């Protein structure tokens, strides 16, 4: 199973959309690990939504959709951000 997830940083009012096969480990890496990468700049991250998909292709498609202008608009409206 692949998951598309949405993270939110209240401190910086930032949204991050990604996909993974292991959501628990991925959240840990965003919040605790690493000295490189965009997400380390806006910690802590809170998981606000995720969706499950059978295939990697489906997950990538949904991730791309959520990263679009309309997708980000949907996220802000749906989660009152």
PDB file of N, CA, C and O in Angstrom, chain B, residues numbered from 101:
ATOM      1  N   UNK B 101       0.833  -1.191   0.000  1.00  0.00           N
ATOM      2  CA  UNK B 101       0.000   0.000   0.000  1.00  0.00           C
ATOM      3  C   UNK B 101       0.872   1.247   0.000  1.00  0.00           C
ATOM      4  O   UNK B 101       1.880   1.317   0.703  1.00  0.00           O
ATOM      5  N   UNK B 102       0.476   2.212  -0.784  1.00  0.00           N
ATOM      6  CA  UNK B 102       1.164   3.497  -0.829  1.00  0.00           C
ATOM      7  C   UNK B 102       0.242   4.562  -0.254  1.00  0.00           C
ATOM      8  O   UNK B 102      -0.975   4.516  -0.435  1.00  0.00           O
ATOM      9  N   UNK B 103       0.836   5.512   0.434  1.00  0.00           N
ATOM     10  CA  UNK B 103       0.047   6.566   1.058  1.00  0.00           C
ATOM     11  C   UNK B 103       0.498   7.936   0.559  1.00  0.00           C
ATOM     12  O   UNK B 103       1.692   8.214   0.450  1.00  0.00           O
ATOM     13  N   UNK B 104      -0.473   8.774   0.262  1.00  0.00           N
ATOM     14  CA  UNK B 104      -0.226  10.183  -0.027  1.00  0.00           C
ATOM     15  C   UNK B 104      -0.629  10.912   1.245  1.00  0.00           C
ATOM     16  O   UNK B 104      -1.705  10.675   1.794  1.00  0.00           O
ATOM     17  N   UNK B 105       0.242  11.798   1.707  1.00  0.00           N
ATOM     18  CA  UNK B 105      -0.017  12.445   2.992  1.00  0.00           C
ATOM     19  C   UNK B 105       0.148  13.955   2.890  1.00  0.00           C
ATOM     20  O   UNK B 105       0.844  14.478   2.019  1.00  0.00           O
ATOM     21  N   UNK B 106      -0.519  14.627   3.813  1.00  0.00           N
ATOM     22  CA  UNK B 106      -0.430  16.082   3.899  1.00  0.00           C
ATOM     23  C   UNK B 106       0.040  16.430   5.300  1.00  0.00           C
ATOM     24  O   UNK B 106      -0.556  16.018   6.295  1.00  0.00           O
ATOM     25  N   UNK B 107       1.123  17.199   5.359  1.00  0.00           N
ATOM     26  CA  UNK B 107       1.652  17.685   6.628  1.00  0.00           C
ATOM     27  C   UNK B 107       1.413  19.184   6.715  1.00  0.00           C
ATOM     28  O   UNK B 107       1.353  19.884   5.704  1.00  0.00           O
ATOM     29  N   UNK B 108       1.279  19.659   7.950  1.00  0.00           N
ATOM     30  CA  UNK B 108       1.094  21.094   8.157  1.00  0.00           C
ATOM     31  C   UNK B 108       2.004  21.565   9.281  1.00  0.00           C
ATOM     32  O   UNK B 108       2.084  20.936  10.336  1.00  0.00           O
ATOM     33  N   UNK B 109       2.684  22.672   9.047  1.00  0.00           N
ATOM     34  CA  UNK B 109       3.510  23.314  10.065  1.00  0.00           C
ATOM     35  C   UNK B 109       2.767  24.549  10.556  1.00  0.00           C
ATOM     36  O   UNK B 109       2.706  25.563   9.860  1.00  0.00           O
ATOM     37  N   UNK B 110       2.200  24.460  11.763  1.00  0.00           N
ATOM     38  CA  UNK B 110       1.473  25.596  12.327  1.00  0.00           C
ATOM     39  C   UNK B 110       2.398  26.784  12.548  1.00  0.00           C
ATOM     40  O   UNK B 110       2.007  27.929  12.321  1.00  0.00           O
ATOM     41  N   UNK B 111       3.611  26.519  12.984  1.00  0.00           N
ATOM     42  CA  UNK B 111       4.566  27.586  13.296  1.00  0.00           C
ATOM     43  C   UNK B 111       4.858  28.478  12.095  1.00  0.00           C
ATOM     44  O   UNK B 111       5.071  29.681  12.243  1.00  0.00           O
ATOM     45  N   UNK B 112       4.865  27.881  10.902  1.00  0.00           N
ATOM     46  CA  UNK B 112       5.231  28.615   9.693  1.00  0.00           C
ATOM     47  C   UNK B 112       4.104  28.701   8.662  1.00  0.00           C
ATOM     48  O   UNK B 112       4.276  29.292   7.597  1.00  0.00           O
ATOM     49  N   UNK B 113       2.950  28.107   8.985  1.00  0.00           N
ATOM     50  CA  UNK B 113       1.808  28.072   8.072  1.00  0.00           C
ATOM     51  C   UNK B 113       2.202  27.489   6.711  1.00  0.00           C
ATOM     52  O   UNK B 113       1.876  28.049   5.664  1.00  0.00           O
ATOM     53  N   UNK B 114       2.905  26.361   6.746  1.00  0.00           N
ATOM     54  CA  UNK B 114       3.374  25.687   5.528  1.00  0.00           C
ATOM     55  C   UNK B 114       2.674  24.340   5.381  1.00  0.00           C
ATOM     56  O   UNK B 114       2.342  23.680   6.365  1.00  0.00           O
ATOM     57  N   UNK B 115       2.460  23.954   4.126  1.00  0.00           N
ATOM     58  CA  UNK B 115       1.865  22.662   3.788  1.00  0.00           C
ATOM     59  C   UNK B 115       2.897  21.854   3.020  1.00  0.00           C
ATOM     60  O   UNK B 115       3.636  22.397   2.199  1.00  0.00           O
ATOM     61  N   UNK B 116       2.944  20.547   3.291  1.00  0.00           N
ATOM     62  CA  UNK B 116       3.822  19.656   2.543  1.00  0.00           C
ATOM     63  C   UNK B 116       3.006  18.444   2.111  1.00  0.00           C
ATOM     64  O   UNK B 116       2.288  17.857   2.921  1.00  0.00           O
ATOM     65  N   UNK B 117       3.111  18.073   0.856  1.00  0.00           N
ATOM     66  CA  UNK B 117       2.430  16.899   0.312  1.00  0.00           C
ATOM     67  C   UNK B 117       3.486  15.918  -0.164  1.00  0.00           C
ATOM     68  O   UNK B 117       4.433  16.306  -0.849  1.00  0.00           O
ATOM     69  N   UNK B 118       3.330  14.644   0.195  1.00  0.00           N
ATOM     70  CA  UNK B 118       4.278  13.630  -0.236  1.00  0.00           C
ATOM     71  C   UNK B 118       3.620  12.269  -0.342  1.00  0.00           C
ATOM     72  O   UNK B 118       2.427  12.125  -0.075  1.00  0.00           O
ATOM     73  N   UNK B 119       4.404  11.265  -0.735  1.00  0.00           N
ATOM     74  CA  UNK B 119       3.884   9.899  -0.758  1.00  0.00           C
ATOM     75  C   UNK B 119       4.955   8.956  -0.243  1.00  0.00           C
ATOM     76  O   UNK B 119       6.150   9.245  -0.315  1.00  0.00           O
ATOM     77  N   UNK B 120       4.501   7.810   0.284  1.00  0.00           N
ATOM     78  CA  UNK B 120       5.420   6.855   0.882  1.00  0.00           C
ATOM     79  C   UNK B 120       4.774   5.482   0.980  1.00  0.00           C
ATOM     80  O   UNK B 120       3.559   5.334   0.848  1.00  0.00           O
ATOM     81  N   UNK B 121       5.605   4.495   1.211  1.00  0.00           N
ATOM     82  CA  UNK B 121       5.129   3.149   1.496  1.00  0.00           C
ATOM     83  C   UNK B 121       5.104   2.887   2.994  1.00  0.00           C
ATOM     84  O   UNK B 121       4.507   1.908   3.441  1.00  0.00           O
ATOM     85  N   UNK B 122       5.750   3.757   3.777  1.00  0.00           N
ATOM     86  CA  UNK B 122       5.821   3.598   5.229  1.00  0.00           C
ATOM     87  C   UNK B 122       5.613   4.963   5.891  1.00  0.00           C
ATOM     88  O   UNK B 122       6.564   5.714   6.107  1.00  0.00           O
ATOM     89  N   UNK B 123       4.379   5.262   6.199  1.00  0.00           N
ATOM     90  CA  UNK B 123       4.024   6.587   6.705  1.00  0.00           C
ATOM     91  C   UNK B 123       4.672   6.895   8.053  1.00  0.00           C
ATOM     92  O   UNK B 123       5.151   8.008   8.270  1.00  0.00           O
ATOM     93  N   UNK B 124       4.689   5.937   8.939  1.00  0.00           N
ATOM     94  CA  UNK B 124       5.274   6.145  10.269  1.00  0.00           C
ATOM     95  C   UNK B 124       6.744   6.568  10.181  1.00  0.00           C
ATOM     96  O   UNK B 124       7.157   7.535  10.822  1.00  0.00           O
ATOM     97  N   UNK B 125       7.519   5.847   9.392  1.00  0.00           N
ATOM     98  CA  UNK B 125       8.943   6.174   9.234  1.00  0.00           C
ATOM     99  C   UNK B 125       9.140   7.513   8.523  1.00  0.00           C
ATOM    100  O   UNK B 125      10.047   8.278   8.850  1.00  0.00           O
ATOM    101  N   UNK B 126       8.285   7.775   7.560  1.00  0.00           N
ATOM    102  CA  UNK B 126       8.412   9.026   6.808  1.00  0.00           C
ATOM    103  C   UNK B 126       8.141  10.234   7.700  1.00  0.00           C
ATOM    104  O   UNK B 126       8.842  11.241   7.609  1.00  0.00           O
ATOM    105  N   UNK B 127       7.129  10.140   8.559  1.00  0.00           N
ATOM    106  CA  UNK B 127       6.832  11.232   9.487  1.00  0.00           C
ATOM    107  C   UNK B 127       7.999  11.467  10.433  1.00  0.00           C
ATOM    108  O   UNK B 127       8.356  12.605  10.741  1.00  0.00           O
ATOM    109  N   UNK B 128       8.579  10.372  10.884  1.00  0.00           N
ATOM    110  CA  UNK B 128       9.739  10.471  11.769  1.00  0.00           C
ATOM    111  C   UNK B 128      10.882  11.192  11.055  1.00  0.00           C
ATOM    112  O   UNK B 128      11.550  12.041  11.647  1.00  0.00           O
ATOM    113  N   UNK B 129      11.102  10.860   9.804  1.00  0.00           N
ATOM    114  CA  UNK B 129      12.200  11.494   9.064  1.00  0.00           C
ATOM    115  C   UNK B 129      11.947  12.991   8.845  1.00  0.00           C
ATOM    116  O   UNK B 129      12.888  13.785   8.847  1.00  0.00           O
ATOM    117  N   UNK B 130      10.695  13.370   8.659  1.00  0.00           N
ATOM    118  CA  UNK B 130      10.386  14.792   8.490  1.00  0.00           C
ATOM    119  C   UNK B 130      10.600  15.569   9.789  1.00  0.00           C
ATOM    120  O   UNK B 130      11.073  16.706   9.766  1.00  0.00           O
ATOM    121  N   UNK B 131      10.254  14.958  10.913  1.00  0.00           N
ATOM    122  CA  UNK B 131      10.287  15.673  12.187  1.00  0.00           C
ATOM    123  C   UNK B 131      11.570  15.517  12.990  1.00  0.00           C
ATOM    124  O   UNK B 131      11.898  16.392  13.792  1.00  0.00           O
ATOM    125  N   UNK B 132      12.305  14.426  12.797  1.00  0.00           N
ATOM    126  CA  UNK B 132      13.435  14.163  13.682  1.00  0.00           C
ATOM    127  C   UNK B 132      14.777  13.997  12.985  1.00  0.00           C
ATOM    128  O   UNK B 132      15.812  14.368  13.537  1.00  0.00           O
ATOM    129  N   UNK B 133      14.767  13.455  11.805  1.00  0.00           N
ATOM    130  CA  UNK B 133      16.020  13.072  11.168  1.00  0.00           C
ATOM    131  C   UNK B 133      16.489  14.093  10.142  1.00  0.00           C
ATOM    132  O   UNK B 133      15.724  14.934   9.670  1.00  0.00           O
ATOM    133  N   UNK B 134      17.726  13.993   9.826  1.00  0.00           N
ATOM    134  CA  UNK B 134      18.265  14.731   8.691  1.00  0.00           C
ATOM    135  C   UNK B 134      18.620  16.179   8.942  1.00  0.00           C
ATOM    136  O   UNK B 134      17.985  16.885   9.727  1.00  0.00           O
ATOM    137  N   UNK B 135      19.650  16.586   8.251  1.00  0.00           N
ATOM    138  CA  UNK B 135      20.106  17.964   8.326  1.00  0.00           C
ATOM    139  C   UNK B 135      19.942  18.661   6.983  1.00  0.00           C
ATOM    140  O   UNK B 135      20.289  19.832   6.831  1.00  0.00           O
ATOM    141  N   UNK B 136      19.407  17.926   6.011  1.00  0.00           N
ATOM    142  CA  UNK B 136      19.176  18.474   4.680  1.00  0.00           C
ATOM    143  C   UNK B 136      17.688  18.412   4.381  1.00  0.00           C
ATOM    144  O   UNK B 136      16.928  17.712   5.050  1.00  0.00           O
ATOM    145  N   UNK B 137      17.296  19.152   3.372  1.00  0.00           N
ATOM    146  CA  UNK B 137      15.922  19.065   2.899  1.00  0.00           C
ATOM    147  C   UNK B 137      15.057  20.230   3.338  1.00  0.00           C
ATOM    148  O   UNK B 137      15.312  20.884   4.349  1.00  0.00           O
ATOM    149  N   UNK B 138      14.037  20.462   2.551  1.00  0.00           N
ATOM    150  CA  UNK B 138      13.137  21.584   2.767  1.00  0.00           C
ATOM    151  C   UNK B 138      12.353  21.445   4.060  1.00  0.00           C
ATOM    152  O   UNK B 138      12.189  22.428   4.782  1.00  0.00           O
ATOM    153  N   UNK B 139      11.862  20.245   4.373  1.00  0.00           N
ATOM    154  CA  UNK B 139      10.978  20.099   5.533  1.00  0.00           C
ATOM    155  C   UNK B 139      11.682  20.344   6.862  1.00  0.00           C
ATOM    156  O   UNK B 139      11.027  20.696   7.842  1.00  0.00           O
ATOM    157  N   UNK B 140      12.991  20.166   6.920  1.00  0.00           N
ATOM    158  CA  UNK B 140      13.695  20.380   8.191  1.00  0.00           C
ATOM    159  C   UNK B 140      13.611  21.837   8.638  1.00  0.00           C
ATOM    160  O   UNK B 140      13.746  22.134   9.825  1.00  0.00           O
ATOM    161  N   UNK B 141      13.389  22.741   7.689  1.00  0.00           N
ATOM    162  CA  UNK B 141      13.336  24.171   7.994  1.00  0.00           C
ATOM    163  C   UNK B 141      12.062  24.588   8.719  1.00  0.00           C
ATOM    164  O   UNK B 141      12.026  25.641   9.355  1.00  0.00           O
ATOM    165  N   UNK B 142      11.022  23.773   8.627  1.00  0.00           N
ATOM    166  CA  UNK B 142       9.710  24.183   9.131  1.00  0.00           C
ATOM    167  C   UNK B 142       9.146  23.228  10.179  1.00  0.00           C
ATOM    168  O   UNK B 142       7.928  23.140  10.333  1.00  0.00           O
ATOM    169  N   UNK B 143       9.984  22.530  10.882  1.00  0.00           N
ATOM    170  CA  UNK B 143       9.546  21.613  11.935  1.00  0.00           C
ATOM    171  C   UNK B 143       8.913  22.384  13.084  1.00  0.00           C
ATOM    172  O   UNK B 143       9.269  23.541  13.306  1.00  0.00           O
ATOM    173  N   UNK B 144       7.992  21.785  13.814  1.00  0.00           N
ATOM    174  CA  UNK B 144       7.466  20.428  13.703  1.00  0.00           C
ATOM    175  C   UNK B 144       6.324  20.341  12.679  1.00  0.00           C
ATOM    176  O   UNK B 144       5.634  21.323  12.401  1.00  0.00           O
ATOM    177  N   UNK B 145       6.154  19.147  12.136  1.00  0.00           N
ATOM    178  CA  UNK B 145       5.095  18.866  11.176  1.00  0.00           C
ATOM    179  C   UNK B 145       4.013  18.027  11.840  1.00  0.00           C
ATOM    180  O   UNK B 145       4.294  17.150  12.657  1.00  0.00           O
ATOM    181  N   UNK B 146       2.772  18.315  11.472  1.00  0.00           N
ATOM    182  CA  UNK B 146       1.618  17.579  11.984  1.00  0.00           C
ATOM    183  C   UNK B 146       0.916  16.918  10.796  1.00  0.00           C
ATOM    184  O   UNK B 146       0.636  17.576   9.794  1.00  0.00           O
ATOM    185  N   UNK B 147       0.636  15.630  10.907  1.00  0.00           N
ATOM    186  CA  UNK B 147      -0.102  14.922   9.860  1.00  0.00           C
ATOM    187  C   UNK B 147      -1.562  15.356   9.934  1.00  0.00           C
ATOM    188  O   UNK B 147      -2.208  15.192  10.969  1.00  0.00           O
ATOM    189  N   UNK B 148      -2.086  15.910   8.841  1.00  0.00           N
ATOM    190  CA  UNK B 148      -3.484  16.341   8.854  1.00  0.00           C
ATOM    191  C   UNK B 148      -4.379  15.480   7.961  1.00  0.00           C
ATOM    192  O   UNK B 148      -5.604  15.539   8.069  1.00  0.00           O
ATOM    193  N   UNK B 149      -3.765  14.672   7.072  1.00  0.00           N
ATOM    194  CA  UNK B 149      -4.579  13.858   6.168  1.00  0.00           C
ATOM    195  C   UNK B 149      -3.692  12.853   5.444  1.00  0.00           C
ATOM    196  O   UNK B 149      -2.530  13.133   5.151  1.00  0.00           O
ATOM    197  N   UNK B 150      -4.255  11.673   5.158  1.00  0.00           N
ATOM    198  CA  UNK B 150      -3.575  10.736   4.261  1.00  0.00           C
ATOM    199  C   UNK B 150      -4.602   9.897   3.526  1.00  0.00           C
ATOM    200  O   UNK B 150      -5.725   9.712   3.996  1.00  0.00           O
ATOM    201  N   UNK B 151      -4.205   9.394   2.371  1.00  0.00           N
ATOM    202  CA  UNK B 151      -5.044   8.535   1.534  1.00  0.00           C
ATOM    203  C   UNK B 151      -4.213   7.332   1.112  1.00  0.00           C
ATOM    204  O   UNK B 151      -3.015   7.457   0.859  1.00  0.00           O
ATOM    205  N   UNK B 152      -4.853   6.159   1.035  1.00  0.00           N
ATOM    206  CA  UNK B 152      -4.142   4.926   0.656  1.00  0.00           C
ATOM    207  C   UNK B 152      -4.461   4.537  -0.784  1.00  0.00           C
ATOM    208  O   UNK B 152      -5.576   4.718  -1.271  1.00  0.00           O
ATOM    209  N   UNK B 153      -3.432   3.991  -1.450  1.00  0.00           N
ATOM    210  CA  UNK B 153      -3.568   3.553  -2.839  1.00  0.00           C
ATOM    211  C   UNK B 153      -2.906   2.196  -3.018  1.00  0.00           C
ATOM    212  O   UNK B 153      -1.938   1.870  -2.330  1.00  0.00           O
ATOM    213  N   UNK B 154      -3.429   1.418  -3.936  1.00  0.00           N
ATOM    214  CA  UNK B 154      -2.897   0.084  -4.213  1.00  0.00           C
ATOM    215  C   UNK B 154      -1.576   0.132  -4.968  1.00  0.00           C
ATOM    216  O   UNK B 154      -0.695  -0.698  -4.746  1.00  0.00           O
ATOM    217  N   UNK B 155      -1.444   1.104  -5.859  1.00  0.00           N
ATOM    218  CA  UNK B 155      -0.243   1.153  -6.696  1.00  0.00           C
ATOM    219  C   UNK B 155       0.516   2.468  -6.517  1.00  0.00           C
ATOM    220  O   UNK B 155      -0.048   3.494  -6.134  1.00  0.00           O
ATOM    221  N   UNK B 156       1.796   2.397  -6.805  1.00  0.00           N
ATOM    222  CA  UNK B 156       2.647   3.583  -6.745  1.00  0.00           C
ATOM    223  C   UNK B 156       2.167   4.627  -7.750  1.00  0.00           C
ATOM    224  O   UNK B 156       2.167   5.823  -7.454  1.00  0.00           O
ATOM    225  N   UNK B 157       1.764   4.183  -8.920  1.00  0.00           N
ATOM    226  CA  UNK B 157       1.298   5.093  -9.972  1.00  0.00           C
ATOM    227  C   UNK B 157       0.081   5.896  -9.522  1.00  0.00           C
ATOM    228  O   UNK B 157       0.010   7.102  -9.762  1.00  0.00           O
ATOM    229  N   UNK B 158      -0.877   5.235  -8.871  1.00  0.00           N
ATOM    230  CA  UNK B 158      -2.062   5.937  -8.364  1.00  0.00           C
ATOM    231  C   UNK B 158      -1.668   6.986  -7.325  1.00  0.00           C
ATOM    232  O   UNK B 158      -2.184   8.104  -7.327  1.00  0.00           O
ATOM    233  N   UNK B 159      -0.750   6.609  -6.441  1.00  0.00           N
ATOM    234  CA  UNK B 159      -0.295   7.524  -5.390  1.00  0.00           C
ATOM    235  C   UNK B 159       0.417   8.735  -5.995  1.00  0.00           C
ATOM    236  O   UNK B 159       0.179   9.870  -5.580  1.00  0.00           O
ATOM    237  N   UNK B 160       1.282   8.494  -6.966  1.00  0.00           N
ATOM    238  CA  UNK B 160       1.998   9.596  -7.613  1.00  0.00           C
ATOM    239  C   UNK B 160       1.039  10.552  -8.318  1.00  0.00           C
ATOM    240  O   UNK B 160       1.237  11.767  -8.309  1.00  0.00           O
ATOM    241  N   UNK B 161       0.016   9.996  -8.918  1.00  0.00           N
ATOM    242  CA  UNK B 161      -0.991  10.799  -9.615  1.00  0.00           C
ATOM    243  C   UNK B 161      -1.722  11.714  -8.627  1.00  0.00           C
ATOM    244  O   UNK B 161      -1.918  12.901  -8.889  1.00  0.00           O
ATOM    245  N   UNK B 162      -2.119  11.143  -7.495  1.00  0.00           N
ATOM    246  CA  UNK B 162      -2.828  11.927  -6.477  1.00  0.00           C
ATOM    247  C   UNK B 162      -1.899  12.971  -5.853  1.00  0.00           C
ATOM    248  O   UNK B 162      -2.321  14.097  -5.594  1.00  0.00           O
ATOM    249  N   UNK B 163      -0.650  12.606  -5.614  1.00  0.00           N
ATOM    250  CA  UNK B 163       0.313  13.554  -5.062  1.00  0.00           C
ATOM    251  C   UNK B 163       0.447  14.760  -6.004  1.00  0.00           C
ATOM    252  O   UNK B 163       0.426  15.908  -5.560  1.00  0.00           O
ATOM    253  N   UNK B 164       0.583  14.490  -7.280  1.00  0.00           N
ATOM    254  CA  UNK B 164       0.718  15.562  -8.275  1.00  0.00           C
ATOM    255  C   UNK B 164      -0.523  16.456  -8.269  1.00  0.00           C
ATOM    256  O   UNK B 164      -0.420  17.680  -8.355  1.00  0.00           O
ATOM    257  N   UNK B 165      -1.687  15.834  -8.167  1.00  0.00           N
ATOM    258  CA  UNK B 165      -2.943  16.578  -8.130  1.00  0.00           C
ATOM    259  C   UNK B 165      -2.998  17.506  -6.912  1.00  0.00           C
ATOM    260  O   UNK B 165      -3.390  18.668  -7.026  1.00  0.00           O
ATOM    261  N   UNK B 166      -2.604  16.984  -5.751  1.00  0.00           N
ATOM    262  CA  UNK B 166      -2.641  17.788  -4.525  1.00  0.00           C
ATOM    263  C   UNK B 166      -1.600  18.905  -4.524  1.00  0.00           C
ATOM    264  O   UNK B 166      -1.780  19.917  -3.847  1.00  0.00           O
ATOM    265  N   UNK B 167      -0.523  18.731  -5.270  1.00  0.00           N
ATOM    266  CA  UNK B 167       0.522  19.756  -5.336  1.00  0.00           C
ATOM    267  C   UNK B 167       0.188  20.863  -6.337  1.00  0.00           C
ATOM    268  O   UNK B 167       0.878  21.880  -6.391  1.00  0.00           O
ATOM    269  N   UNK B 168      -0.859  20.669  -7.118  1.00  0.00           N
ATOM    270  CA  UNK B 168      -1.265  21.688  -8.092  1.00  0.00           C
ATOM    271  C   UNK B 168      -1.945  22.853  -7.368  1.00  0.00           C
ATOM    272  O   UNK B 168      -2.247  22.765  -6.178  1.00  0.00           O
ATOM    273  N   UNK B 169      -2.177  23.918  -8.088  1.00  0.00           N
ATOM    274  CA  UNK B 169      -2.864  25.076  -7.513  1.00  0.00           C
ATOM    275  C   UNK B 169      -4.234  24.726  -6.961  1.00  0.00           C
ATOM    276  O   UNK B 169      -4.589  25.137  -5.856  1.00  0.00           O
ATOM    277  N   UNK B 170      -5.005  23.966  -7.730  1.00  0.00           N
ATOM    278  CA  UNK B 170      -6.341  23.564  -7.282  1.00  0.00           C
ATOM    279  C   UNK B 170      -6.258  22.607  -6.097  1.00  0.00           C
ATOM    280  O   UNK B 170      -7.098  22.642  -5.197  1.00  0.00           O
ATOM    281  N   UNK B 171      -5.245  21.759  -6.106  1.00  0.00           N
ATOM    282  CA  UNK B 171      -5.061  20.827  -4.999  1.00  0.00           C
ATOM    283  C   UNK B 171      -4.747  21.554  -3.705  1.00  0.00           C
ATOM    284  O   UNK B 171      -5.308  21.243  -2.655  1.00  0.00           O
ATOM    285  N   UNK B 172      -3.853  22.519  -3.786  1.00  0.00           N
ATOM    286  CA  UNK B 172      -3.504  23.307  -2.585  1.00  0.00           C
ATOM    287  C   UNK B 172      -4.700  24.132  -2.109  1.00  0.00           C
ATOM    288  O   UNK B 172      -4.905  24.307  -0.908  1.00  0.00           O
ATOM    289  N   UNK B 173      -5.476  24.631  -3.052  1.00  0.00           N
ATOM    290  CA  UNK B 173      -6.695  25.368  -2.708  1.00  0.00           C
ATOM    291  C   UNK B 173      -7.663  24.447  -1.963  1.00  0.00           C
ATOM    292  O   UNK B 173      -8.247  24.843  -0.954  1.00  0.00           O
ATOM    293  N   UNK B 174      -7.834  23.212  -2.463  1.00  0.00           N
ATOM    294  CA  UNK B 174      -8.698  22.228  -1.808  1.00  0.00           C
ATOM    295  C   UNK B 174      -8.205  21.938  -0.394  1.00  0.00           C
ATOM    296  O   UNK B 174      -9.007  21.859   0.537  1.00  0.00           O
ATOM    297  N   UNK B 175      -6.895  21.780  -0.225  1.00  0.00           N
ATOM    298  CA  UNK B 175      -6.322  21.501   1.096  1.00  0.00           C
ATOM    299  C   UNK B 175      -6.634  22.642   2.056  1.00  0.00           C
ATOM    300  O   UNK B 175      -7.122  22.404   3.161  1.00  0.00           O
ATOM    301  N   UNK B 176      -6.361  23.861   1.654  1.00  0.00           N
ATOM    302  CA  UNK B 176      -6.587  25.028   2.534  1.00  0.00           C
ATOM    303  C   UNK B 176      -8.065  25.166   2.908  1.00  0.00           C
ATOM    304  O   UNK B 176      -8.397  25.474   4.052  1.00  0.00           O
ATOM    305  N   UNK B 177      -8.945  24.935   1.931  1.00  0.00           N
ATOM    306  CA  UNK B 177     -10.382  25.051   2.186  1.00  0.00           C
ATOM    307  C   UNK B 177     -10.879  23.907   3.076  1.00  0.00           C
ATOM    308  O   UNK B 177     -11.597  24.143   4.047  1.00  0.00           O
ATOM    309  N   UNK B 178     -10.503  22.691   2.750  1.00  0.00           N
ATOM    310  CA  UNK B 178     -10.971  21.516   3.481  1.00  0.00           C
ATOM    311  C   UNK B 178     -10.506  21.502   4.929  1.00  0.00           C
ATOM    312  O   UNK B 178     -11.256  21.107   5.821  1.00  0.00           O
ATOM    313  N   UNK B 179      -9.278  21.928   5.162  1.00  0.00           N
ATOM    314  CA  UNK B 179      -8.708  21.859   6.509  1.00  0.00           C
ATOM    315  C   UNK B 179      -8.630  23.231   7.187  1.00  0.00           C
ATOM    316  O   UNK B 179      -7.981  23.383   8.222  1.00  0.00           O
ATOM    317  N   UNK B 180      -9.292  24.216   6.601  1.00  0.00           N
ATOM    318  CA  UNK B 180      -9.361  25.575   7.164  1.00  0.00           C
ATOM    319  C   UNK B 180      -7.991  26.122   7.533  1.00  0.00           C
ATOM    320  O   UNK B 180      -7.771  26.565   8.660  1.00  0.00           O
ATOM    321  N   UNK B 181      -7.071  26.089   6.573  1.00  0.00           N
ATOM    322  CA  UNK B 181      -5.702  26.561   6.820  1.00  0.00           C
ATOM    323  C   UNK B 181      -5.480  27.927   6.200  1.00  0.00           C
ATOM    324  O   UNK B 181      -4.387  28.483   6.305  1.00  0.00           O
TER     325      UNK B 181
END
